[in-house]
Amino acid sequence: MPRLIPRVLATALAVVTVLTAPATAAAQQRSGEEPFNWNGVVAAGSWIRLQNINGSVQVEGSTGSQVEVRATKRWRRGDPRDVVIQVTRYGAGDQNVLVCAVWNNARCDEDGYRSRDRDRDDDNDNDVSVDFVVRVPRGVNVSSGTVNGGVRVSGVTGEVRASTVNGGVEARSLGGPVSASTVNGNVDVRMSTMGGRDLSFATVNGSVTVELPSQLDAEVEMTTVNGGLNADYPLTLSGRINPRHIRATIGRGGPRLKFTTVNGSVRLKKG
């Protein structure tokens, strides 16, 4: 009789193995990663635009001659086939490049996302995210945006426009100009030149920190509701003194710089 116990255990283990193997395989199918790669020539002065909904965007300057786009889809229970990464060219001579992560209930062009009409909403369980890492040559302009995720730009020399909704924005430009916005997160920007442009930096729940050239001529407006306002530059104030709202001139005046938050502080740093 004692010899029957190992046989019973072996049989039970075999049954458990058979029953759990498909479940394990199904779990593996429900989660995973999928890479995407694209390289292409974009001339200095042209634009690379990145549109994302769920995931981060990271842009880096490079010494190469081509734009390099690397993206990774990640999911736990969603279907990666419901998200397609599209690369299209647009503008005169197709000199600009648009990269979009497109969920199956939307379409994407250089003006942003548009929803498609659907008979039903079956994307509630779609948790697919896409994280972008993009390298751009010198002089290429960058517009990068997402909804749920952070945006980080570093080492570029062209114009930068960076935005998100839920996440922080960090932009470090060796050139400029730079504009940045989010709703829930901090805005942290540094640029070497403003390019004579009016620029804005905005968030709702977070702080705004912007570092500009040491020699600066501009009109500035800084606003907060719950926080402080600070500037490293001498300010010539306009209107009444208000600790939550400042209009001022720096140097000889010039382009308008607008800094806005609700819950957070604003700091204007001298580079």
Secondary structure as UniProt FT lines:
FT   TURN            2..3
FT   HELIX           4..30
FT   STRAND          32..41
FT   TURN            44..45
FT   STRAND          47..51
FT   STRAND          57..61
FT   STRAND          66..75
FT   HELIX           80..82
FT   STRAND          83..90
FT   HELIX           92..94
FT   STRAND          96..103
FT   TURN            104..105
FT   STRAND          106..109
FT   TURN            110..111
FT   STRAND          112..115
FT   TURN            124..125
FT   STRAND          129..136
FT   TURN            138..139
FT   STRAND          141..145
FT   STRAND          151..156
FT   STRAND          160..163
FT   STRAND          169..173
FT   STRAND          178..181
FT   STRAND          187..190
FT   TURN            195..196
FT   STRAND          199..202
FT   STRAND          208..212
FT   STRAND          218..223
FT   STRAND          229..231
FT   STRAND          236..238
FT   TURN            243..244
FT   STRAND          245..250
FT   TURN            251..252
FT   STRAND          256..260
FT   STRAND          266..270
//
